[in-house]
């Protein structure tokens, strides 16, 4: 699926740098298995087509999409599972901009980037996000 969004061009010290989204638009990377549907391991791909959707995830993600946010699914499913995954997403009505396959497995993710990164762990309840003060690791 596709929906247009406007990137802001950036120049620092006369040099072009990577463009950014406006502050009011979020760039969501959403896991699939165990986050928007049943947690299905790559070793059981025959179950992927029949995964049970989490209705709260569908409702929340489609609302965020409709609000203009960027939705990209980022999954540990293998590239060979792309067709079944896209079909499942489309059959269940998920609105999204992209699908990234082959995310490393195992959790304990540490994402290092030159852009702001905010991480939210899904723990069984998919709702709008709230702000909390938490302890994080940063470079010294």
N, C-alpha and C positions, 0 to 999 in steps of 0.2 A: 504494500500500500504506500501511497505517497501523499504528502501534504507539504506545501512550501513553507519555509521559514526564512527569515532574513538574518544573515550574519553581519556583524559589524566589523568593518575593516580596521585593522590596528597598525599604527606606525609608531615605532620608538626609535629615537635618535636617527630619524631619517630612513630607517629600515622597516620594510613590511614584516609583520609577524603574523602568526596564525590568527584568523578572524575568530570572534567570539559571538555567542548569542547575547541578546539583550538581557539585562539583569532579571526581568520578569519571566523569562522563558527558561525552563529547566531541561536538561539533557539527560533523560532517564535511561540507564542500562538495567534491564530487568532479567533476572534468571528465569528459567522456565520450570524445570523439574523441582517440585517441592516448594515452589513460590507461587506459581499461577495454576498448578495442577498437581496431580499425584507425582510423587518422586519416583521416577522410573530410571533405572541404570541403563547405560549403553549396552550392557550385556543381555538385555531383554528388549530389543527394539520392537518386537512384535506387539508389545503393550502400548507403544507410543501413540498409535492411532486411536486408542480407546481410553486415554487418560481422562480422569474425572477433572473437569474444570473447577476452579475455585471462583464462585460467582462474584465475591467481593473484589477479587483481582480484576476480573473482566469489567465490572462496573467502574472501579476506580481508574484503571488505566485508560479506558475509553473516554472517561470524563477529562482526564489530564490531556489526552490527545486533542479532544474537542476544544480545550482551553488554549491550545497552541503549543503545548510542550512537545518535545521530541521523544518518541518512544522507540527504543531499540532493544530487541531481545538478544541476550548474551548467554549462550548455553554451552555446557560441556558435551552436548550431543555432537556426534561426529558429522563431518560434511556429508557422508553417505546417508545421513538421516534428515537432510534438509527438506526433501520433498514431503515426507510424512509430517514433518514439523510445520512447514508452511501450510499444508492442507488442514492440519489440526487447528492452527491459529485462525485461518480463514473460515473454516467450518463453524468455529465457536464465536466468530464475530469480533475478534481482537483487531483494533486499529493500531497500526504501527508503521514506522518508517524504515526499519532495517532489522536484519537477523544476522548475528555473528555466531558462527559455529566454532567448535573446538576450544572452548574456554578450558584452561587447565583444571583438572579435577583435584579434589582433596580439601578445598576450603582454606582457611587461614590466609586469605588474600591480603596482600599489601600492594596498593596501587600507588605508583609514583608518577607524577605528571607535573608539567609546568602550569597547568590550569587548576583551578579550585576543584577539589574532589570531596564529595560528601558521601558517606557510606551509611546505609540503613540495613540492618539485619532483619530479614523477614522471620517472624516468630509466631506464625499461625493466625495473624489478624491483618488483613489488608484494608487499610483505611487511609484517609488523608494523613499527611505527615504533621507532626507537632515539633516544636523546638524544645531541646533539652540541653543542659550543660553536661558535657562528658569529658573524660580524660582520653587524650589521644597521644600517639607517638609522632614526633616531628624530628627533622634533622637538627643536629646541634650546631 
